[in-house]
Amino acid sequence: MAGRRPDARALGRLQHAVDSMVAKRGRPGSARHTALRERQAAVAARPTHHALAALVARRLSVLPQGTGTPAADALTGPVTDGEQRDCGLPAGTAVPEPLRRVVLGALSAPIGTLLERGLVPSAEVLAELVPQLVSATAALAHPDPALRALAAANHRAFRNRRSLLLLDLQHQVRVGELPWVRAVAAYRGTGGESAEAARATLVRLGELAVRGFPATLLPNPLLRELSVLAAGAGLEVPLVEELAIDIFMGRFSGKFLDAAVVAGDLLGGTLYERYYGIDYTALAVLGAAGAAGRAAGRPEAAARERRRAVEEFGKLCRARAGGGAGWSGNAMVIEQAQILTTHNLAALVALAGIEPGYGWAEAARRCFTAVCALTARLHRDPQGWNTVKDAAYAWRQMLFHLSLCGAAEQAEVVAGTEAEAARHPGRVADRLAPAPAGLRLVAAGGEFRADGTAEGGRARRLLGRSGTDHWLRRDLPATPWPG
């Protein structure tokens, strides 16, 4: 066997391999082949990522380890002559992009800069960065420098506490209720400088959140910081939290009604009101309950009217949700409250004056792109309910932004939804088709039926919660509600 000659087929395969090598790289010893090997040798001689990572770690080691650095770009520059002498790496070698991205995570810069550079991946991460800025702004109300530093440190420490979800509309202790904060309250200044600073910071943070994450709900930690700023600015902005489904008791606090009234003042008669079938005039009547009693000097009667109005708001949310019970029923009621209030967008726009910077039409386009991306994820999501919920939230944000556009811009964005959906993979356009059809219907003056459909089911209102399986999940395995 050892001396057996290869057969013709083996020789043919060998010849084919040699011919392919020569065709691709040139004959060994030729100019073309020699040039290729020289290029490959040069690539092989480059420093490894591991060696360059060690160099970057050495640069970082001399910096304070508990804070970021404003010079993150300089830390990822090419290898210097001095570093070549110390480490043996060729001077001028560039730091690879994967290593640069890791180091840029340590950049210390204004929040707007971090957002622009893509270093804040979500609204939740933005909320983690905000307390330090808010603490410094809120502390400006204290003229004494030492007291100002103490107030800022107290705010930061208070925000690091563990958050708890409480039943029956109760809340955790607020910072203003702390005995040591009340003790120094008399030393707060009354000048307008701190109020102006709080208002400016409120507007800036609100705009950063809406511009950076137009398709995302404002998370509760960020809302708490915005509430602090609004109070410091002397503004009554009813900011409402996202409620936890599992402990929802079927009741809302009064600020939900207030937020719905603000939304009605801003959105009455717009695409948003017509799409969701809202009667903002009736909500305004509810919101006025108790005002006459207060004006007539009857505070107890006004309080009773106020409680009745808030209860009616809760009944309205349950009626719009279809009266479901249990986990899914709670979720549907909460979603209707978010729809009526726009979940803080109207309050921030109407009372704080925020805007995204690149225009409401662009914000709406970005929301629809997020809707398409979430819809594409459905076929990979074994459950799908949270994906459907997030898609519906992004859709609602889009409708809000659209409602603040001019007629021409609004028509352009609505007309572009079909083409945008077609750009995404995974049969996104087919799965999502009833939602843009419903949007076009309402934009043209049409209406949904009571069940949220039109045109024989070809057009549908997109909501995130349903008492049964969701139409956006059609052709996916039926799955129960989480929890």
Backbone torsions as a table, in degrees:
resi	resn	phi	psi	omega
1	MET	NA	-34.4	-176.7
2	ALA	-64.7	-33.0	-177.9
3	GLY	-95.4	10.1	-178.1
4	ARG	-71.0	132.6	179.3
5	ARG	-77.9	143.9	178.6
6	PRO	-63.8	147.9	179.4
7	ASP	-79.2	176.1	-174.9
8	ALA	-64.7	-35.2	-178.4
9	ARG	-67.4	-41.0	178.2
10	ALA	-65.0	-41.0	177.4
11	LEU	-63.6	-38.0	178.9
12	GLY	-63.7	-42.0	178.5
13	ARG	-65.7	-40.0	178.1
14	LEU	-63.0	-44.6	179.5
15	GLN	-62.6	-39.6	178.4
16	HIS	-62.3	-41.0	179.2
17	ALA	-64.2	-42.7	179.2
18	VAL	-65.3	-44.9	-179.9
19	ASP	-61.9	-39.6	179.3
20	SER	-66.3	-39.6	178.9
21	MET	-63.5	-43.9	-179.4
22	VAL	-66.0	-40.5	179.7
23	ALA	-65.0	-34.7	-176.3
24	LYS	-82.1	-39.1	-171.2
25	ARG	-117.5	-12.3	-175.1
26	GLY	94.0	162.6	-179.3
27	ARG	-70.7	135.9	177.5
28	PRO	-52.8	132.0	-177.6
29	GLY	92.9	-14.3	177.9
30	SER	-74.3	165.7	-179.6
31	ALA	-62.3	-40.9	-178.8
32	ARG	-64.3	-46.5	-179.0
33	HIS	-66.5	-38.8	179.6
34	THR	-65.5	-41.3	178.9
35	ALA	-63.8	-39.6	178.6
36	LEU	-62.2	-46.9	-178.9
37	ARG	-64.9	-32.5	177.6
38	GLU	-67.5	-41.0	177.5
39	ARG	-64.6	-42.4	179.1
40	GLN	-64.2	-37.9	178.4
41	ALA	-65.8	-38.2	178.7
42	ALA	-64.8	-39.9	178.3
43	VAL	-65.5	-43.4	-178.9
44	ALA	-65.0	-25.2	-178.2
45	ALA	-83.1	-9.5	-179.9
46	ARG	-65.1	152.4	177.1
47	PRO	-62.5	145.5	178.5
48	THR	-75.4	160.7	175.4
49	HIS	-59.8	-34.7	-179.9
50	HIS	-62.6	-42.5	-179.9
51	ALA	-67.4	-40.6	179.5
52	LEU	-69.7	-34.7	176.7
53	ALA	-63.2	-38.4	177.3
54	ALA	-63.7	-38.2	177.8
55	LEU	-64.2	-45.9	180.0
56	VAL	-63.8	-40.4	177.7
57	ALA	-61.3	-36.4	177.6
58	ARG	-65.2	-41.0	177.0
59	ARG	-62.1	-40.5	-177.8
60	LEU	-72.4	-26.5	-172.3
61	SER	-65.0	-23.0	-177.8
62	VAL	-86.8	-3.4	-178.2
63	LEU	-92.9	158.4	173.6
64	PRO	-57.8	131.8	-172.7
65	GLN	-86.9	-10.0	-177.1
66	GLY	-98.0	-1.3	-177.8
67	THR	-134.8	168.9	175.0
68	GLY	-82.3	-173.5	-179.8
69	THR	-135.3	138.4	176.7
70	PRO	-78.4	-7.4	-175.0
71	ALA	-111.0	42.3	-178.0
72	ALA	-62.9	-34.6	179.8
73	ASP	-64.0	-41.1	-178.9
74	ALA	-65.5	-28.5	-179.2
75	LEU	-72.6	-12.9	-178.9
76	THR	-116.0	24.1	177.4
77	GLY	-74.9	174.5	-179.8
78	PRO	-63.2	162.4	178.0
79	VAL	-63.6	130.7	-178.5
80	THR	-88.9	170.2	177.8
81	ASP	-62.8	-39.6	179.2
82	GLY	-64.8	-39.3	178.8
83	GLU	-68.9	-30.8	176.0
84	GLN	-63.4	-40.7	179.3
85	ARG	-67.2	-36.6	-176.2
86	ASP	-79.9	-39.8	-170.9
87	CYS	-110.0	-17.6	-178.0
88	GLY	83.7	4.1	177.7
89	LEU	-80.3	142.6	-177.8
90	PRO	-62.5	131.7	177.7
91	ALA	-62.4	142.2	179.7
92	GLY	90.8	-7.4	178.9
93	THR	-65.7	128.9	-178.8
94	ALA	-79.8	146.8	174.9
95	VAL	-78.3	128.5	-177.6
96	PRO	-61.3	151.9	-177.1
97	GLU	-58.9	-39.9	177.6
98	PRO	-58.1	-36.4	176.9
99	LEU	-71.9	-36.6	178.1
100	ARG	-60.7	-42.8	-177.6
101	ARG	-62.6	-38.0	178.8
102	VAL	-63.8	-44.9	-177.3
103	VAL	-69.1	-35.3	-179.2
104	LEU	-64.2	-18.6	174.4
105	GLY	-64.6	-16.2	178.2
106	ALA	-95.1	7.7	-177.6
107	LEU	-64.8	129.5	173.2
108	SER	-103.6	112.7	-175.1
109	ALA	-157.5	167.4	174.4
110	PRO	-55.4	150.4	-176.0
111	ILE	-58.3	-37.2	178.7
112	GLY	-60.3	-40.2	177.9
113	THR	-65.1	-42.3	179.0
114	LEU	-61.9	-39.3	177.7
115	LEU	-65.5	-45.3	-178.6
116	GLU	-61.3	-32.6	-177.8
117	ARG	-90.6	6.9	176.3
118	GLY	72.4	22.9	-177.5
119	LEU	-93.7	-2.1	175.0
120	VAL	-115.2	99.3	-169.4
121	PRO	-78.0	-16.0	-175.5
122	SER	-155.1	165.6	176.4
123	ALA	-65.3	-29.7	177.9
124	GLU	-65.9	-40.3	176.9
125	VAL	-67.2	-39.0	175.8
126	LEU	-57.6	-41.4	-179.9
127	ALA	-62.6	-30.2	178.6
128	GLU	-71.5	-25.3	-178.1
129	LEU	-86.7	-18.5	-169.5
130	VAL	-73.8	-38.2	-173.1
131	PRO	-53.6	-35.9	-179.0
132	GLN	-63.9	-41.3	178.2
133	LEU	-68.9	-42.4	-178.4
134	VAL	-66.6	-38.7	-179.5
135	SER	-61.4	-41.5	179.4
136	ALA	-66.4	-37.5	-179.6
137	THR	-70.7	-45.2	-179.0
138	ALA	-64.8	-32.1	-178.1
139	ALA	-72.0	-13.9	179.4
140	LEU	-62.6	-17.7	179.0
141	ALA	-67.8	-14.9	179.8
142	HIS	-97.4	114.8	-179.6
143	PRO	-64.9	-32.8	-177.2
144	ASP	-73.0	125.8	-176.8
145	PRO	-60.0	-41.1	-179.0
146	ALA	-65.9	-43.0	179.0
147	LEU	-67.1	-33.9	178.2
148	ARG	-64.6	-43.7	178.4
149	ALA	-64.1	-39.2	179.4
150	LEU	-65.5	-42.4	-179.3
151	ALA	-64.6	-39.7	178.9
152	ALA	-65.1	-43.8	179.5
153	ALA	-65.1	-38.1	178.7
154	ASN	-64.1	-40.9	179.2
155	HIS	-62.6	-45.1	-179.7
156	ARG	-63.4	-43.0	179.9
157	ALA	-65.5	-38.5	-178.6
158	PHE	-66.0	-35.4	-179.3
159	ARG	-73.2	-15.7	178.4
160	ASN	-84.1	-3.7	-179.7
161	ARG	-68.2	161.3	178.0
162	ARG	-75.8	131.4	-179.3
163	SER	-86.5	138.3	-179.5
164	LEU	-121.4	147.7	174.9
165	LEU	-99.9	120.2	-174.4
166	LEU	-111.5	152.0	-179.4
167	LEU	-84.7	165.8	168.6
168	ASP	59.5	39.5	175.4
169	LEU	62.3	18.5	176.9
170	GLN	-81.2	161.6	180.0
171	HIS	-135.5	158.8	174.8
172	GLN	-68.7	167.6	177.2
173	VAL	-59.8	131.4	177.7
174	ARG	-90.0	160.0	-174.1
175	VAL	-61.5	-35.2	-179.9
176	GLY	-70.6	-12.9	180.0
177	GLU	-91.5	-6.7	179.0
178	LEU	-67.1	136.1	-175.2
179	PRO	-60.5	-37.3	-178.9
180	TRP	-74.1	-24.2	174.8
181	VAL	-74.8	-42.0	177.0
182	ARG	-62.5	-33.1	-177.0
183	ALA	-65.9	-30.4	-178.7
184	VAL	-102.3	5.5	-178.1
185	ALA	-60.8	-31.1	-178.7
186	ALA	-67.9	-15.8	-177.7
187	TYR	-96.2	5.9	175.8
188	ARG	-72.1	143.0	178.9
189	GLY	-75.5	163.8	179.3
190	THR	-114.7	7.0	-177.6
191	GLY	-73.9	166.7	-176.9
192	GLY	-87.7	-7.0	-176.7
193	GLU	-64.1	-45.8	-178.8
194	SER	-67.9	-35.6	178.3
195	ALA	-65.5	-41.1	177.8
196	GLU	-65.2	-40.2	177.9
197	ALA	-63.6	-41.1	179.1
198	ALA	-64.4	-41.0	179.8
199	ARG	-65.8	-43.7	179.9
200	ALA	-62.8	-40.1	179.1
201	THR	-69.0	-38.6	176.4
202	LEU	-58.6	-48.1	-179.2
203	VAL	-64.5	-43.3	-177.5
204	ARG	-64.0	-46.1	-179.5
205	LEU	-68.0	-39.6	177.5
206	GLY	-62.2	-41.9	179.3
207	GLU	-68.4	-38.4	178.0
208	LEU	-62.4	-42.1	-179.2
209	ALA	-65.4	-44.8	-178.1
210	VAL	-71.5	-38.3	179.3
211	ARG	-70.7	-42.5	-177.4
212	GLY	-75.0	-33.3	-175.6
213	PHE	-137.3	66.0	-174.2
214	PRO	-65.0	-20.7	-176.0
215	ALA	-100.3	9.6	-172.5
216	THR	-118.3	140.7	172.4
217	LEU	-63.2	145.4	173.8
218	LEU	-71.5	121.1	-176.8
219	PRO	-68.9	155.2	-176.5
220	ASN	-56.5	-42.7	178.5
221	PRO	-59.5	-37.0	178.3
222	LEU	-69.8	-37.9	179.0
223	LEU	-63.2	-36.8	178.3
224	ARG	-63.0	-40.1	179.1
225	GLU	-68.7	-39.9	177.8
226	LEU	-64.5	-34.5	177.3
227	SER	-64.8	-39.7	176.9
228	VAL	-60.5	-44.0	-179.7
229	LEU	-66.1	-41.3	179.3
230	ALA	-62.1	-42.7	178.0
231	ALA	-63.5	-41.2	178.3
232	GLY	-65.1	-28.2	178.6
233	ALA	-86.4	-3.1	-178.9
234	GLY	74.7	24.6	-179.5
235	LEU	-104.0	139.1	173.9
236	GLU	-97.2	92.1	-178.4
237	VAL	-112.8	108.8	-178.5
238	PRO	-76.1	93.8	178.9
239	LEU	-95.7	126.7	-173.0
240	VAL	-111.6	137.7	-178.1
241	GLU	-78.8	160.3	168.7
242	GLU	-78.4	122.2	-173.7
243	LEU	-83.7	147.7	178.2
244	ALA	-81.8	126.8	-175.5
245	ILE	-63.4	-40.3	-170.7
246	ASP	-72.7	-18.1	179.1
247	ILE	-117.9	10.3	-179.4
248	PHE	-66.8	127.6	-175.8
249	MET	-99.1	10.3	177.9
250	GLY	83.2	6.7	-179.2
251	ARG	-125.7	154.9	179.2
252	PHE	-121.8	152.1	173.4
253	SER	-79.5	166.4	-175.0
254	GLY	-62.3	-25.5	-176.6
255	LYS	-70.3	-18.8	174.8
256	PHE	-66.7	-42.8	175.9
257	LEU	-64.6	-42.8	178.6
258	ASP	-59.6	-42.3	-179.7
259	ALA	-65.8	-36.3	178.2
260	ALA	-66.9	-37.4	177.7
261	VAL	-65.1	-42.2	176.6
262	VAL	-61.1	-42.0	178.5
263	ALA	-62.1	-39.9	178.9
264	GLY	-64.9	-39.2	176.9
265	ASP	-61.0	-34.6	-177.5
266	LEU	-85.2	-36.7	-167.6
267	LEU	-112.7	4.1	179.7
268	GLY	-56.5	128.9	178.8
269	GLY	80.6	3.3	-176.4
270	THR	-92.7	176.9	176.5
271	LEU	-56.6	-39.6	-178.7
272	TYR	-59.5	-48.6	-178.9
273	GLU	-63.6	-41.7	-177.7
274	ARG	-71.7	-38.0	-177.8
275	TYR	-63.9	-44.6	-176.8
276	TYR	-90.9	0.7	177.3
277	GLY	62.6	45.9	-176.4
278	ILE	-96.8	142.4	171.7
279	ASP	-106.1	87.0	-177.2
280	TYR	-70.8	-21.4	176.4
281	THR	-65.0	-42.8	178.2
282	ALA	-65.0	-36.6	177.7
283	LEU	-66.0	-35.3	177.8
284	ALA	-64.2	-37.0	176.8
285	VAL	-64.6	-42.6	177.0
286	LEU	-61.1	-42.6	-177.9
287	GLY	-64.7	-26.1	-179.4
288	ALA	-81.5	-7.0	-178.8
289	ALA	-61.4	132.7	179.8
290	GLY	95.5	-20.7	-177.9
291	ALA	-65.7	-40.8	-179.4
292	ALA	-65.0	-39.0	179.1
293	GLY	-64.4	-40.9	178.5
294	ARG	-64.8	-40.8	-179.8
295	ALA	-65.0	-31.7	-179.1
296	ALA	-87.6	4.9	178.9
297	GLY	76.1	28.2	178.8
298	ARG	-116.4	76.1	-174.5
299	PRO	-63.0	-35.8	-179.3
300	GLU	-67.0	-42.4	177.4
301	ALA	-64.8	-38.2	179.1
302	ALA	-64.9	-39.5	179.3
303	ALA	-64.9	-39.9	178.1
304	ARG	-63.7	-42.7	178.9
305	GLU	-64.2	-37.9	178.3
306	ARG	-63.8	-46.1	178.8
307	ARG	-61.8	-41.3	178.8
308	ARG	-62.9	-41.0	-179.2
309	ALA	-64.7	-41.2	179.2
310	VAL	-65.9	-38.9	176.1
311	GLU	-62.5	-39.5	178.1
312	GLU	-65.4	-35.0	175.8
313	PHE	-61.8	-44.1	177.5
314	GLY	-61.7	-41.9	177.7
315	LYS	-62.6	-38.7	178.6
316	LEU	-62.5	-43.3	178.8
317	CYS	-62.5	-41.0	178.8
318	ARG	-66.7	-39.4	179.0
319	ALA	-65.2	-41.9	179.4
320	ARG	-67.4	-28.0	179.4
321	ALA	-81.8	-7.8	179.2
322	GLY	91.0	6.7	175.5
323	GLY	71.9	24.3	179.8
324	GLY	-66.8	160.9	-179.5
325	ALA	-121.3	169.4	176.5
326	GLY	75.4	-161.8	-176.9
327	TRP	-58.0	-51.6	-177.7
328	SER	-64.8	-37.1	177.9
329	GLY	-63.7	-43.8	176.6
330	ASN	-58.7	-44.3	-178.3
331	ALA	-61.7	-40.6	-179.6
332	MET	-67.9	-37.8	178.2
333	VAL	-66.0	-44.4	179.5
334	ILE	-62.3	-40.9	179.1
335	GLU	-62.5	-39.0	178.6
336	GLN	-65.0	-36.7	175.4
337	ALA	-63.9	-39.4	177.4
338	GLN	-64.2	-38.0	178.9
339	ILE	-64.7	-47.4	-176.9
340	LEU	-64.8	-34.9	-177.0
341	THR	-93.6	-9.5	-170.4
342	THR	60.9	15.0	-178.9
343	HIS	43.6	58.6	168.3
344	ASN	85.6	-13.4	-179.2
345	LEU	-63.3	-47.0	-178.2
346	ALA	-64.3	-41.3	-179.5
347	ALA	-62.0	-42.7	-178.9
348	LEU	-69.9	-35.4	179.8
349	VAL	-74.8	-48.1	-173.1
350	ALA	-75.7	-37.3	-173.1
351	LEU	-102.4	-26.7	178.6
352	ALA	-105.7	-18.8	175.8
353	GLY	80.3	30.2	-179.2
354	ILE	-80.6	157.7	171.7
355	GLU	-154.2	154.3	-169.9
356	PRO	-73.6	-16.2	179.2
357	GLY	98.2	-47.2	178.9
358	TYR	-94.8	7.2	175.5
359	GLY	98.3	150.8	-177.7
360	TRP	-68.9	-31.6	180.0
361	ALA	-65.3	-42.5	178.4
362	GLU	-66.3	-37.8	176.1
363	ALA	-60.6	-41.2	178.6
364	ALA	-64.4	-41.5	178.7
365	ARG	-61.4	-43.0	-179.4
366	ARG	-65.2	-35.2	176.5
367	CYS	-63.7	-44.0	-178.6
368	PHE	-67.0	-35.8	174.6
369	THR	-60.4	-40.0	176.7
370	ALA	-64.9	-39.3	177.3
371	VAL	-59.4	-44.6	-179.7
372	CYS	-64.5	-42.6	-179.7
373	ALA	-63.7	-40.0	178.4
374	LEU	-67.9	-38.6	178.1
375	THR	-64.0	-39.0	178.5
376	ALA	-63.7	-26.0	-178.3
377	ARG	-76.7	-16.3	-172.3
378	LEU	-59.0	-39.9	-176.2
379	HIS	-70.2	-13.9	176.7
380	ARG	-99.5	-6.5	-175.3
381	ASP	-98.6	112.5	-175.8
382	PRO	-65.8	-25.5	178.5
383	GLN	-97.9	-62.4	173.5
384	GLY	92.2	-17.0	-174.6
385	TRP	-66.9	-43.1	178.9
386	ASN	-66.8	-33.7	177.3
387	THR	-66.3	-43.2	176.7
388	VAL	-61.0	-44.0	179.8
389	LYS	-59.6	-47.8	-178.2
390	ASP	-65.0	-36.7	177.9
391	ALA	-64.3	-41.6	179.2
392	ALA	-68.1	-36.4	176.0
393	TYR	-62.6	-45.5	178.6
394	ALA	-62.5	-36.9	177.7
395	TRP	-63.4	-42.6	179.0
396	ARG	-65.0	-40.7	176.8
397	GLN	-60.7	-40.2	178.9
398	MET	-60.9	-43.6	179.9
399	LEU	-63.4	-37.5	176.8
400	PHE	-62.7	-50.0	-179.3
401	HIS	-60.7	-41.4	179.1
402	LEU	-60.7	-36.7	-176.4
403	SER	-69.2	-16.0	177.2
404	LEU	-97.3	0.4	178.3
405	CYS	-83.5	159.9	169.1
406	GLY	-69.7	165.5	-175.7
407	ALA	-60.0	-41.7	-178.0
408	ALA	-66.8	-44.6	178.9
409	GLU	-64.0	-41.3	-179.7
410	GLN	-61.4	-46.2	179.7
411	ALA	-62.8	-37.7	-179.8
412	GLU	-65.3	-43.6	-179.5
413	VAL	-66.8	-44.2	179.9
414	VAL	-60.8	-42.8	-179.6
415	ALA	-67.0	-25.8	-177.0
416	GLY	-86.3	-3.6	-176.0
417	THR	-65.8	-38.2	-177.7
418	GLU	-64.1	-45.0	179.9
419	ALA	-65.7	-38.7	179.0
420	GLU	-64.5	-43.1	179.1
421	ALA	-61.9	-35.9	-178.1
422	ALA	-68.7	-19.0	-179.9
423	ARG	-74.3	-16.4	-173.4
424	HIS	-96.5	147.2	-177.7
425	PRO	-80.6	-177.1	173.1
426	GLY	72.6	32.7	178.7
427	ARG	54.0	37.6	-178.7
428	VAL	-61.6	-44.4	-176.9
429	ALA	-60.1	-41.6	-179.5
430	ASP	-68.5	-44.9	-177.3
431	ARG	-66.4	-38.8	-174.6
432	LEU	-88.1	-10.7	-169.3
433	ALA	-47.7	-42.3	-178.5
434	PRO	-60.5	-28.2	-178.0
435	ALA	-71.8	-53.0	175.1
436	PRO	-59.6	-32.5	177.3
437	ALA	-63.5	-41.5	177.1
438	GLY	-66.0	-37.1	177.7
439	LEU	-64.0	-44.9	178.8
440	ARG	-63.4	-37.8	179.3
441	LEU	-60.3	-50.4	-177.4
442	VAL	-69.1	-38.5	178.8
443	ALA	-62.1	-28.6	179.0
444	ALA	-87.5	3.0	177.8
445	GLY	102.8	1.4	179.8
446	GLY	-81.1	178.1	-178.8
447	GLU	-138.6	155.0	171.3
448	PHE	-82.1	156.7	169.2
449	ARG	-76.2	178.0	-177.1
450	ALA	-61.7	-28.0	-179.7
451	ASP	-87.3	7.3	176.8
452	GLY	79.8	19.2	178.0
453	THR	-121.8	167.8	175.9
454	ALA	-159.7	166.0	177.0
455	GLU	53.7	45.7	176.6
456	GLY	66.0	27.2	-179.8
457	GLY	90.9	-6.2	178.9
458	ARG	-73.4	-20.2	176.2
459	ALA	-119.6	134.1	-177.9
460	ARG	-139.0	149.4	171.4
461	ARG	-78.9	131.1	-178.4
462	LEU	-91.8	112.6	173.3
463	LEU	-119.9	160.2	-176.6
464	GLY	-89.1	-22.5	-174.0
465	ARG	-122.4	144.8	-177.8
466	SER	-146.4	147.8	177.4
467	GLY	-72.8	-18.8	177.0
468	THR	-123.9	-169.7	177.1
469	ASP	-63.3	149.2	-171.6
470	HIS	-89.3	142.9	-178.7
471	TRP	-63.5	-25.2	178.3
472	LEU	-69.4	-18.4	179.8
473	ARG	-98.1	15.1	-179.8
474	ARG	-58.5	146.4	-177.1
475	ASP	69.5	5.8	173.1
476	LEU	-101.3	154.2	178.6
477	PRO	-58.7	135.7	178.0
478	ALA	-63.8	132.0	-179.7
479	THR	-132.1	146.1	179.7
480	PRO	-73.5	163.3	174.3
481	TRP	-61.4	142.7	175.8
482	PRO	-62.8	140.9	179.1
483	GLY	84.8	NA	NA
